[in-house]
Amino acid sequence: MEFVVNVFTHNGKGGNKAGVVMLKEDILKDECQKKAKELGFSETVFVKKISEKIFELKFYTPQCEIEFCGHASLGAFYILKKTGIIEEGEYIERLNFKDLKVRVEKREIFLEQDSIKIEGISEIEQILNSIGVKNEELHENLEIVIGYSGLRDILIPVKNRKVLNNLKIDLEKIKYISKDYSAVGYHVYTIENNRVYCRNFAPLYGIDEEAATGSSNGALFGYLNTIERYKSDYLEFFQGENYGACSKITGRVIDGKIYVGSEF
């Protein structure tokens, strides 16, 4: 069975659509790739039930298989709940590289993030040039780093929303730099009034700009929690303001672990 789900909506608008394909048995990678290309979403997730509490997920863009996708994961568990396969409670999402916990609540679903890893970047001029940002337009209290929570993203803090919404994007340069750092892409953000506003670019995987991303904001939430002045058990991320319809991603710390969630 195939479904389409919109994840990370805010007041009924925004969000990021994903294809969800429920499997009764394994299918060949070529078939998954063909279906993902046919559906045409930035990511399509293939879901196989292992047991009452464990579900195996595999992710494909229209171009290739990827290890992980946050919004497609949340969308998959929403479909599992909507179709009556699961109810409120805690479940396991089985990936190629590890198992992650999923908390299914009445109105929200939260996904545990893989162990957060942060790497510094010393050479930033090429990165700034690829998005048309000057040094003085960077956030004064934060650094450009690589963040990992299942996927590697280059996290770029800018001064304010005006800078964020007026980036001059060079997709070819972003593609080259992302590949050089073994990253999926760029996650550019700013912090205003205890909210995070962000944009995401992953041209290396055929995604010029992503409307809402779970793993990138999970990595960012983890990074911010390493800095005393930004530590928080709860944080809201708003993505795609430049689209005219913001998506909302929620970050929570549960039992010392970073979780990212969406309302449904």
Buried (B, 14 or more C-beta within 10 A) or exposed (E): EEBEBBBBBBEEBBBBBBBBBBBEEEBEEEEBBEBBEEBEBBBBBBBBBEEEEEBBBBBBBBEEBBBBBBBBBBBBBBBBBEEEBBEEEEBBBBBEEEEBBBBBEEEBBBBBBBEBBBEEBEEBEEBBBBBEBEEEBBBEEBBBBBBBBBBBBBBBBBBEBEBBEEBEBBBEBBBBBBEEBEBBBBBBBBBEEEEBBBBBBBBBBEBEBBBBBBBBBBBBBBBBBEEEEBEEEEBBBBBBBBBEBBBBBBBBBEEEBBBBBBBB
